[in-house]
Structure formats: structure tokens, C-alpha cells
Amino acid sequence: MLFHSLNHQSKAVSFKEATILGQAPDKGLYFPERIPKLSASFIRDIEKYSNEEIAMEVIRPYVSDDLSEDELLRIVTETVNFPIPLVSITEGISSLELFHGPTLAFKDIGARFMSRCLGAFVKDRAEKVTVLVATSGDTGGAVANGFYDVPGVEVVILYPSGKVSPVQEKQLTAMGKNIKALEVEGSFDDCQRMVKQAFTDVELNKKLFLTSANSINVARWLPQQFYYFFAWKQWNDKGNPPVICVPSGNFGNICAALLAHISGLPAKHFIAACNANDTIPRYLETALYQPSTAVATLSNAMDVAEPSNFIRILEIFQQQLPALKNRMSSTSITDEQTLDTIRKTYSKRHYLLDPHGAVGFISLEQYLDKHPHDNGYIVETAHPVKFPEAIRLATGMEVPIPDSLKSLLQQPKKSELIPASYPVLAEILSNI
Ligand SMILES: *Cc1c(COP(=O)(O)O)cnc(C)c1O
């Protein structure tokens, strides 16, 4: 399988090259030359397959021969080695819990897969690879955890100062070793802008081999399809496929869901649930792409004004906006609605949502009100303990801290505070 750049100026490359490069030389996102179709029997008999077998079936066409069958199986097995249950909240709404991995957020899956692929691909290189990543919250922790101590790989993480939760901050600053955390005095969009500038800096790229671990990397994006098939395996009413609602920021996760759908994943409809950062809901309504600046919300991992993966979604639908709108709608939910949903779902259903899941829950509830014969699930992207302030505001209670987090929270924060200025970042990268 080859991957071509969506800017159409660079040559098509293999999965291995796309993983190492992150972004195409023409700054486009890589996209597969064709979308594989899974067999009807695989979809029908999915309950007979283990999660590892499902993941292999989904990812193998993309990876081709770049990894041996044994190596790919090892990577896939290590990627999905925690529970991903589909839990019922109400009669119509379930929650696909993606927060049982090491950093308690769904990004563990993409980050674990990517770090292991990259580790395998750079094993025999003389030159070190530097992974540069901007995070609005959870990417940093998942990437730090996934790449910790991987030989030949240095990791530099930029995060907006004061805009990630204390647990998130510890997850990306406490590791040390080959993981360097930069605390940027600015927004996530500033961090993302600085990272993009580093990739276009010709002088810098002569000195070091830079790659990205953001959701634009195909090795992070593609494995996110796995759990939609795990959900289908657990879906009881196979005659009535689910409405799938994905809390969205950079739109990588929903983009993986849509890709899975084109490959054969049954679904009635998709909802990209956004917070006050409503660039895409407005775009779908008006057909005018007018990104605003990012605003801070309680669901901070979705505080993105210019979702980088949206261009891939347009490509999946061959730039046909009506076809896209037919499959996917997008909502914008306020912080007040988010808190209200956390409170109500906890008191009525005894289910504690995190703010991102809450944005999803209310969006799905609104949709099902209008489509009473449908059922669906939200993708619960993070554990509520990562957002104690929102939970306190909504319910007045403290989320008990899991043991795995207690020791982490006691470790010192190791980060460097820098202004939102590209020259400062360039200087730091030059000295790595
Ligand atoms: C990253 C993240 C999101 C948004 O995912 P995208 O793929 O960027 O749309 C949602 N919720 C949580 C908890 C996240 O960490």
C-alpha cells in the first residue's frame, strides 16, 4: 500500500516511510492510495475473532510487507493489551471506554502502535530520530509513555502553560530520560504553529531528523480504527447498527471511525461532538471554512480551532460535502451543558463522564431525541480523574485517584518554560 500526500506535490511512499516522515515533504498529510474493504463474513462473524485478530485484519493491508507478520502481531498485541469495554449508560446510549490504558486516554492506542512501529523502523539507522509533538492535553502523556526509553528516539513535547490538567501535566513532564517537555506561554494553536514551523525550517532539518507524533502520523491515525471494530463485536443489536458519537478536537479519532466505515464497519450515522470550538459545525452548516481562534474549555483536549485531520475526512468523501453531511453531523456544546450532563448522568445513571465524554453524551442524546429508533454509543476518550476540577464543579465530589496515578503525582515536574516563539524552540532543538 502506498500513501500519497494530500498536497499532491510529493511522491507516494510506503507505510514505513510515511511513519518515519510524519508529514509529506510538501507539508501535506499522507492518505492511503485506496481504502481496503473487509470481507462481509469478517464483519458478520466478528464475535469469533480475538481483538488481536481483528486489529491484524484491519491494519495489515496498510502496513503491507514493511513489518513481518510476527513483528506486526507483537506490536498489535502490545497496543491492545488492556480492556476496551462497551458499557451501557441508558437504554439507548452506551460508552466505549477507551481510558483503560497506561495514561488513561484513548491516545494510548495510537501512541503505543506508532512508537513501536517507529522503534522497529529506526532500529538500524545511525542517525537519531527526534519526535516533535504539540499537545492540548492527552497526546503528550500518551506519546511520552509510548516512546519512553525507545532507543534511537528523542521526544520533544510542547504544551500550553496552565491549559492542561495537573494529571496530564505530570504524565508528560515526569518521565525524563529521552522525553523533553516544553511548557509554552501560549495556546495549543501556538504550540501547533511552532511545531509546524520547525518542520518547514530547512536549516534545522539539515541538522536533525524530525518527525511528528501528532494524529497526522499514519501510524497513530490508522490503529484508531481498531476499537470501532471491538465495539461492533460487542454491539448486541447487529440488525440495527449504532450511531457513533466521537468527542472531537483535531478530528483524528472521528476520521479513523469514518475510514473504518468505508472499509465495512456498520454504522447508522456519525457525530463529531465539539465544545465551543465550533469551526467544523459552522462549516457543515454554512459551507464556509472560517476557523476562529481557539478558546479554552473544560474539555481542553478538544480546544482546537483548525482541526488538522479534517482534510482527510473531505478526502474520504471525495470532497463531496453533501455526501459527508449525510454520514456525519457535528455539534458544538457549551461548558455549562457539559457540567450539567456530567451532573445528571452521575445522579441519574451512576455513570461518571469526563468532560469530553459529556460533550459526546449530550450530542448523542440530542440526536437520538430526533431519531427515536436509533441507538448508539459515545467514545469515552479519557478517565474522569484526569479532569478533577470539572468533576468537582459538576458533582461536588472528588474522583478517587487510581493507585497507578498516585506515585506519578508525587514525582517532580521536569519541564522548561518558554515563550510562544519559534526561534526559542529552534535553538532548543538545535542543541538536542
Ligand atoms: C485528543 C482528545 C480528543 C480529541 O481527539 P481528536 O482525535 O483530536 O479529535 C478528545 N478527548 C480526549 C480526552 C483527547 O485526549
The ligand as an SDF file (V2000), in Angstrom:
LIG
                    3D

 15 15  0  0  0  0  0  0  0  0999 V2000
   -7.2730   14.1660   21.8840 C   0  0  0  0  0  0  0  0  0  0  0  0
   -8.5280   14.0300   22.6200 C   0  0  0  0  0  0  0  0  0  0  0  0
   -9.7580   14.2400   21.9970 C   0  0  0  0  0  0  0  0  0  0  0  0
   -9.8640   14.6910   20.5630 C   0  0  0  0  0  0  0  0  0  0  0  0
   -9.4320   13.7050   19.6660 O   0  0  0  0  0  0  0  0  0  0  0  0
   -9.1190   14.1180   18.1460 P   0  0  0  0  0  0  0  0  0  0  0  0
   -8.6420   12.8620   17.5050 O   0  0  0  0  0  0  0  0  0  0  0  0
   -8.0280   15.1550   18.2230 O   0  0  0  0  0  0  0  0  0  0  0  0
  -10.3450   14.6670   17.5870 O   0  0  0  0  0  0  0  0  0  0  0  0
  -10.9070   14.0270   22.7220 C   0  0  0  0  0  0  0  0  0  0  0  0
  -10.8640   13.6690   24.0160 N   0  0  0  0  0  0  0  0  0  0  0  0
   -9.7060   13.4720   24.6560 C   0  0  0  0  0  0  0  0  0  0  0  0
   -9.7330   13.0980   26.0940 C   0  0  0  0  0  0  0  0  0  0  0  0
   -8.4980   13.6420   23.9840 C   0  0  0  0  0  0  0  0  0  0  0  0
   -7.3550   13.4450   24.6250 O   0  0  0  0  0  0  0  0  0  0  0  0
  1  2  1  0
  2  3  1  0
  2 14  2  0
  3  4  1  0
  3 10  2  0
  4  5  1  0
  5  6  1  0
  6  7  2  0
  6  8  1  0
  6  9  1  0
 10 11  1  0
 11 12  2  0
 12 13  1  0
 12 14  1  0
 14 15  1  0
M  END
$$$$
